[in-house]
Amino acid sequence: MAEHQPGSGVDGHLAASAGGRGTRLFLTHEGFDPDDEFQRMARRVMGGGGRTGVSKALARVLDEMPD
């Protein structure tokens, strides 16, 4: 699955693959403009603490899904 944020030039990609006894999810963002202040800030946020926020948000979505 791939998503594009209109007008930003940034692409986000989500991939899943079998791993160990479960499924591994890979989330990547590409296309940040180093000259754009807001994109630099977003890249810093997503490059560090974003891992925790993404996993918590994903857990909430999965918990809300019907069995």
Order of alpha helices (4+ residues) and beta strands (2+ residues): beta-beta-beta-alpha-alpha
